[in-house]
Amino acid sequence: MAAAIEYAANELAAQGHRVVSFSVTGSAKAIVLAERESDDACTGKDIHHEY
């Protein structure tokens, strides 16, 4: 699970996001909360990825 969260964090960072927090659910899934590094990059779209 840690490797999957790290992979997701790296993918989000490559897209200009910074991981703020994460939580692992009981069903072996993770929720990763991230924010954009810059307001200039905001497009107003939600991001949802499954790894």
C-alpha positions, 0 to 999 in steps of 0.5 A: 500500500505504501508503494501505491501511495508513493506512486500516486504522490509522485504522479500528482507531483508531476502534474503540479500538485502537492500531497496534503494528506492521505488515508487508507480505507478498510477495503485496502484502498487509499484516499489521497488529498492534494492541492495545486502548487500554484493558483495559476494552474487551477482549471477547476476540474476534480482529479480522480485516479485509481492506482 
